[in-house]
Amino acid sequence: MALETGYHRLEAYPDDAHNDSDSSDHSPPAAPEVLVHTPENSRGKWNHIEDLDDFLTRVYRYHQRSGFSCMILSDLFELFQFAFIVVFSTFLINCVDYPLLFKDKFLIKGNVTILKIAIKDAVLPAEQCAENLPQFVIWCLILAGLFWTIRALRFLYNILLYWDIKSFFCNALKITTNDLINMTWHDVQTRLKQAQLEHRMCIHKRELTELDIYNRILRFKNYQIAMINQSLIPVKFHVPILGEMVFMTHGLRYNLAMILFWGPWSPFRNNWNLRSEYRKRSMRKELSDKLARRIIWIGLANLVLCPFIFIWQILNAFFSYTDVIRRDPSVLGARRWSLYSRLYLRHFNELDHEFDSRLASGYKPSKKYLSSFHSPMSTIFAKNIAFFTGSLLAVLIVLTVVDEDVLTVEHVITTMTLLGVVVHVCRLFIPDENAVFYPERLMKNIIAHIHYYPDHWSDKAHTYRVRDEFSQLYQYKISFLVTELMSPVISPLILLLFLPRKALSIVDFYRNFTVDIAGVGDVCSFAQMDIKKHGNSMWFPDSQSEASEYHQAEDGKVELSLIHFTLTNPAWRPPEHSVAFINNLKDRAQRDVTKLAYLNTLDNPMATSFTSSDPCGGLVASVAVRPYGPVSILTGLSSPQSIPEHLGSFSSAEGDIEGELPALRGGGVSRTSGPMKRSSMMASTLSGGPMSASGPGPLTDSDTLLSPTNTLNILNDECGWDYAANNMRLSALYIHELRRRPETRDSAELSFHDDGRDQQTVPPYSPPAQASGQEPPIDPLHQPLIPNFNLDPAPPRPNDFDPMRTSSSSSGSHTYQPFQ
């Protein structure tokens, strides 16, 4: 029997071909005409996967959804839920004798009137129920049956796909089901890269980088983020009386994705290739007209299906929230991140679990900030309404205690329930008289988690305008529910009246911001995080960005996305110009850290970043400006005499850090961002040594600006902070401070250098010797002190609240004063 063999072309793999940011088109390099003989059985089952986007997405979902059994059960119960809502709703509408149930008529059997009825007596026979079905209900049942059948067939097909992914995990990645829940995505991704070398899942490249994997999983999501960033999608509308409103629902988002990405007439030919005609400038008008017509047709289809979708939304909301509201009415006053915020606040190349974890960590400061705003008029109304309704409720409760027959009176239980809900809602509008809030500090704490905010929010966190705009990102659950209920009516209007006007801009966006990456396909160019092509020089003057205003990303999206991705994937090799940006940011951070002891902290972006990200009651600030010499503490210098012995009580031993788990949230290990080992504080942006495009390899604690025996180890040990998340918090605050205070940076640099001291030769601080008859010096470990040098610092702004602000300074000398 002849041995079956195959031949495939051997690609050329120049070093860092995919990172060549100077290339005008990101097309793959020409391959030499070389054929390599490979036996068929050596390729494996997963050799040359045609739709690698879909495959990697299923790998990611398999990991996040905890394996084969959990995915099957979840999908199966979703089918049951849909069928239950449809059947049970039909039963309640047509098969219940409500006059008999409410005793508007009596049950007569023979000549006997039955006063006490059973549940079966109020249920109509099946034949009578079927005869009473209205025509509209029949059409709803037909559509629901077709939809359920499609979902059932898709469920059966997904079982085969899930099984294939399970086989891939067990055989290719060597990850069993029991091990899956104890592995991070970073671990799975590392094994994916190793599996590529063995199985050649992608035949166009020998190795897959972290960015390749993220680009394939998040290809369409990156486009959506970029379109929101460039204001291409109409989601903000000016409503009379109400002002500017943001509208984004699941229904509208589904229609946008179908129109722009995966629909049968979408601009994409498949999951990884844009249609060739969208690259031609000469066809932009023709393509925009076709796209506008498709949008209108889909809008009309939504308008026709509006009644059916609206009924489904009501039924789904009723069965989902009624019991929750009955048990805890305050759920309506709770908040959640809006769907618009999940696009506006998201980084390029940020996976779902990374983004969810970041937003979850910002829940408490966001809730506290919005709770600090109370209208005096609404407070007066709430107190009085709560008084009257509470009085009525108290009387009814006393009467039921005296005689329980009161509960048999018609509508008494309903009245008591409604009164209780009203009292509970009124309490939400009554502020805590003993609470003290600092809106500016709370807003900076929020920014440490969400990373993005408009420029006009700076120093305006106490205003109602900022509060209202932030509440569009962090909305009431009741607002979210009402918006979803109105979606079947409003979404068709947006598709018919507003989105067609953007058709030409969308076509131009695809042509101007799509690049072809070797082994990946067509991706959004913003997702390459190339500072030179899409950076904004307003965010960092030394970024060397050459982008025009049209090609710039807004709100520092590219810069912050680059920092986040580098922190999450420390072994990734950034493009050349991105490396230059990172190195410049490191140098700037090191200079600011060195100047912490010699300048007023209000003038230093690094000091402001430390104090703004502090939920530990001043621990960050006290460590950041401790007089033992922030140069030695924060820059990771290893000289033993520069760090006092008693600082070791704050930090773990060097050997204990390796492999220590970060803080885990509700999803457990599988929801952890980045590697399990503690990554370094701002390792990719603030580490001591420069990075290079050739790749430094995984960053270790010895490479960092803030090493284990320093400030951030203190914070993680004392406050339980997650290293990776905390890295990004401080990075985001620091770059925002650089963006916000260019005049302060220049004056601070001038003041420092005019002083004549060399930042590399500043000796560590040593406490003065105790003189006879004097009190012993204050232990700075328990009473943190601030160096206050008379270097003519800029006067503090009246809106800034800073607990580290000193009250006075001596001319020509420096004094240390405790925190107030």
JOTA-V441018 format. One record per residue. OMEGA is omega in whole degrees, -180 to 180 (NA if undefined). Layout:
OMEGA
OMEGA
This chain:
-178
178
180
-179
177
180
173
-175
176
-178
172
-178
176
-177
175
177
-178
179
-177
-176
180
-179
-179
175
-175
180
-178
-180
179
-177
177
-179
-180
177
-180
180
-179
175
-176
-176
179
-177
-180
-177
-173
176
177
175
-173
180
-177
176
-179
-179
-179
176
177
175
180
-179
178
179
-176
-179
169
168
-171
-174
-180
180
-180
-180
-180
-180
-180
179
173
175
179
180
180
179
-180
-179
-178
-176
-177
177
177
179
-179
-176
-169
-171
179
178
-174
176
177
-179
-179
178
171
172
-175
178
-178
176
-173
176
-176
176
-179
180
-179
-176
176
-179
-178
179
-179
180
-180
176
-176
-179
180
179
-179
-179
-176
-178
176
-179
-180
179
178
179
177
180
179
179
179
178
177
180
-179
179
179
180
179
178
178
178
179
178
-179
178
178
180
179
180
178
178
176
177
179
179
-175
-172
-177
-178
180
179
179
-180
-180
-180
-171
-175
180
180
176
175
178
177
179
-179
177
179
174
179
177
179
177
179
-177
-172
-180
177
173
-176
-178
179
178
-179
173
176
177
-179
176
-179
180
-179
180
-180
-173
-175
-177
179
178
175
-180
179
180
180
175
180
-180
177
177
-178
-180
179
179
-176
177
-179
178
-180
-176
-179
-178
180
177
-179
175
-178
178
-179
179
179
178
179
178
179
179
-178
-169
-170
-168
-180
-177
179
-179
178
-179
179
174
-174
-173
-178
172
179
-173
-177
180
177
-176
-180
-177
-177
-174
-179
179
-180
180
177
178
-180
179
179
178
178
-180
179
178
175
177
178
176
180
178
-178
-176
-179
-178
180
-180
178
179
179
-180
-179
-179
179
-179
-177
-177
-169
-175
-178
179
-180
179
-178
-177
-178
-178
180
178
178
177
-178
177
178
-177
179
176
180
-179
171
-178
-174
-173
174
165
177
175
-177
-174
-175
176
-179
180
179
-180
179
179
179
178
-176
-174
179
179
179
-179
180
-179
178
-179
179
177
176
179
-179
179
177
179
178
-177
-180
-178
177
178
179
-177
-179
178
178
178
-180
180
179
180
179
179
179
179
176
180
-179
-177
178
177
-179
-180
177
-175
174
179
-180
178
180
179
179
-179
178
178
178
-179
179
-179
179
-180
180
178
-178
179
-176
175
-175
-177
-177
177
-176
174
-172
-178
180
178
-180
177
176
176
-179
177
-179
-174
170
-177
173
179
-178
-174
174
-175
179
179
-176
-179
-176
180
178
178
179
-179
179
178
178
172
176
-176
-167
173
177
178
176
177
-179
179
179
178
179
-180
-176
-180
-180
-173
-177
177
179
177
-180
-177
-170
-171
-175
179
179
-179
-173
-179
179
179
178
178
179
180
-177
-174
-174
174
178
180
-179
-179
178
-179
-178
-178
180
175
-175
177
-177
175
175
179
-177
-177
-174
-174
179
180
-176
177
-178
176
-173
-177
-176
179
179
177
-176
173
-179
180
-175
179
169
-178
173
-180
-174
-178
-178
-179
177
178
179
-178
-177
179
178
-179
-179
-173
180
-178
-180
-178
173
-172
-177
175
176
179
178
-179
-180
177
179
176
-178
-180
-179
-180
177
-180
177
-179
-176
-177
-176
-171
-179
171
-174
178
-179
-174
180
180
179
178
179
178
-174
-178
-177
-172
172
-170
175
176
-178
179
-177
-178
178
-175
-176
180
-172
176
176
-180
177
-177
-177
-171
-178
174
177
-170
-180
-173
-177
-176
-178
-179
-176
-173
174
180
179
178
-169
178
176
-177
-177
-178
-176
-174
176
-179
-176
171
177
-178
178
-169
-177
179
-174
-175
180
-178
178
176
-178
180
178
-179
174
-172
180
-178
-173
-176
-176
-173
-178
-172
-176
-180
174
177
-179
178
172
-179
-173
-179
-179
180
-177
-179
-179
-165
171
-178
-173
-174
-179
-175
-170
-172
173
176
-177
-179
180
-175
-174
-179
-178
173
-177
-174
-180
-179
174
-176
178
-179
179
-179
179
-177
-178
174
178
177
180
-172
-172
179
-178
179
180
-177
-178
180
179
-178
-179
-176
-177
177
-180
173
-178
178
-174
-179
-175
179
-178
177
-178
173
-177
180
180
-178
178
-179
179
180
177
177
-180
179
178
-176
178
-180
178
-174
-177
-178
172
-178
-178
178
180
180
179
178
-179
-179
176
-176
-178
-177
171
-179
-179
-179
-177
179
-174
-177
176
-179
-179
176
179
178
178
178
-178
-179
174
177
NA
